[in-house]
């Protein structure tokens, strides 16, 4: 059973650690009574080494989760040995499909000393670097054939369900897409325009091309083999330069 002092120590340590990491991180404490949250969190801990071995012997009883605005998360948990300090591990995003994690090495967690200031340097130079690399890879895998856009070009890709998907670079293009019915997945950054109303979809595609072009952002429309786009849509997209029109998991 965890006493109040132990809980406060973990929560306080995580608060300080979050403030010392690069970028903007917030900390939230999960007490022992939050059993469902802890069980869901334990299932998403992205580790097959030190932390996984610890959890196999000591199921998660409390934890502190550090979160970054882009969806990245780290979990700080008790260290069940004779040494002071804690363990920290990466958390796999819940919204990404299992297939996206295949062939991506786990950014295994590390043991931390009792000093959160020194630990912040260790996390920054080790775990966080590996986590960001792995996270970028699984998010790329989750694009599922969507060609990445560039700062000056948005690449739109027809999907098998008739929707159109894109991963624009920057908030400027994203704002135009949202204004025309695209919905962004916060975990992957992918914007999708559904095919529920094909007339509205075609109208949106006609309108976004000129608006993006006025902002100095070109557009390109990708047609996967076997998918024929509505005739009204591609005609509205400004043609991309010839040189730019070439189309380009979790093992737990």
Secondary structure, DSSP 8 states (H G I E B T S, - for coil): ---HHHHHHHHHHHHHHHHHSSS-EEEEEE-TT-HHHHHHHHHHB--SSHHHHHHHHS----EEEEEETTS-EEEEEE--SSSSSEEEEEE--TTS-GGGGTT------EEE-S-HHHHHHHIIIIIHHHHHHHHHHHHHHTTTT----BTTEEEEEE-TTS-EEE--SSHHHHHHHHHTT-EE-TTT--EEE-SSSHHHHHHHHHHHHHHHHHTT-EEEEE--TT----HHHHTTS----GGG-S------
